[in-house]
Amino acid sequence: MSAPRLSVIIPTRNCLEWLPRAMASALAVPVEGVEVIIVDDGSTDGTAEFLAQAEASGLAIRVLRRAGGEGAASARNAGLALAQAPVVGFLDADDIWQPGRIAERLAWHEAHPETALSFGEYETLYADNRRAPRLLGYTPRFAAAVAPGEQDWQSEILALGAAGAGLIYGENPVCTSVVLASRAAVEAVGGFDASLGQAEDWDLWVRLALHGPVAYAPRPQGLHMHRDDSLSSEVRARCLAVATVLERYGPAIRARDPAAYRCGRAFVAEARAELAEAEGRSLAHLGWQARALLRQPSRRRAKASLRALARCLLPRRGAPGSGLAARMA
């Protein structure tokens, strides 16, 4: 067998309902030399039995079984330790790749081995099987940077150049399940920071973008499953992690891209606004939302500030957990 060209790492914990189609999409990438590494992080829903049957049937997968519950970042790091290919891909167990487009991006990495990170567009898949494109309105700086006229839109892959780190820091347009990365670069920057608990993937993307070139594929590369998570405890963890990442890399980004740094400060305020909303602190929610608007004005933030003001004047029940931190994490 030839040496692996792409190592696909799929962490899973109690995702048996979705895991088979994620595996199938990875195995369908139309190139030789794809190894699929599945890290079972202590599943109790029959995943272990399913994977044992898949291995026995001759399916081309490698399975790492762990006692359990150490989290996605730790599971991905464990998969990275097993990876043999120079390019690694990350796919969550409830997401799906577009195999042909992943193959196109693998070819880019092989032609441009200096590329530290590439990612692409994706669609959101809802529980009722509805599909929706990603809303670039949430990432206006990134949308402007990759708009037709700003880049060669006919290209399958766009090189973001020195702007990549600032774009990822300020708005995080990256979905984990459409990332390909240089394994050497991932190892050089230390892999995923499992101590964060949340936003550890975004933390790694910023480090990779500071380490080397970034590329972007404008055509959808996969489907991202949307699952609601509105527990205030989870919102708090996400928001604190968002603030940690933004503050951790602020000095490096500020030196490279002051506009991206200002964008990040606005997102810190927006993360704290979401936390205040989740905890039912209406005045704090309004205050932080207003800070976000002042730090980086936008129509979306103006509307959010008006909604926050309306909730202070006319309190009503909200649905926390669907805002900035859920997108950034």
WODAUR-V467279 format. One line per field, one symbol per residue. ss: DSSP state (2 for helix, 1 for strand, 0 for the rest). burial: b if it has 9 or more other ideal C-beta (glycine too) atoms within 8 Angstrom, else e. A space follows every 10 residues. Layout:
BEGIN
ss: ???
burial: ???
END
This chain:
BEGIN
ss: 0000011111 1100022222 2222222000 0001111111 1000002222 2222220000 1111110000 0222222222 2200001111 0000011022 2222222222 2000111111 1111100000 1110022202 2222200100 1000000110 2222222222 2000022211 1122222220 0002220002 2222222222 2011111111 1111100000 0222222222 2222222202 2222220222 2222222222 2222222200 0222222222 2222200022 2222222222 2220000000 000222220
burial: eeebbbbbbb bbbebbebbe ebbebbbebe bebbbbbbbb bbbeeebbeb bbebbeeeee bebbebeeeb bbbbbbbbbb ebbebebbbb bbbbbbbbbe bbbbbbebbb ebeebbbbbb bbbbbbeeee beebeeeebb bbbebbeeee beeeeebbeb eebbbbbbbb bbebbebbbb bbbebbbebe bbbbebebbb bbbbbbbbbe bbbbbbbeeb bbbbbeeeeb ebebbbbbbb bbbbbbeebb ebbbebbebb bbbbbbbbbb bbbbbbbbee ebebbbbbbb bbbebbeeeb bbebbeebbe bbeeeeeeeb bebbbbebb
END
